[in-house]
Amino acid sequence: MKKDIHPKDYRLVIFADNSSGVKFLISSTIAAKETAKWTDGKDYPVHYVEISSASHPFYTNQEKTIDTAGRVEKFKSRQAKAKPKAGK
């Protein structure tokens, strides 16, 4: 690796997938507030992600709905409110 081409905070970070529980150790500059132990016994900063290659339907070849913000319920409630208007 060439010297002085990466930012000063370029280091190993654990990316933890919330939906599958899989963790990846990758070099990054992302800011992280928490730390966790990796399999080598060292502490690394942790960043939590909603979807990764371990849980994305394209990579897993499985279709599943991941709804972390309640978007599906909001859509269903809007759809239920709109149905009576369509029947008039």
PyMOL commands that set and color helices and strands:
alter all, ss='L'
color gray80, all
select helices_A, chain A and resi 57-60+71-87
alter helices_A, ss='H'
color red, helices_A
select strands_A, chain A and resi 11-17+23-28+34-37+43-49
alter strands_A, ss='S'
color yellow, strands_A
deselect
rebuild
show_as cartoon
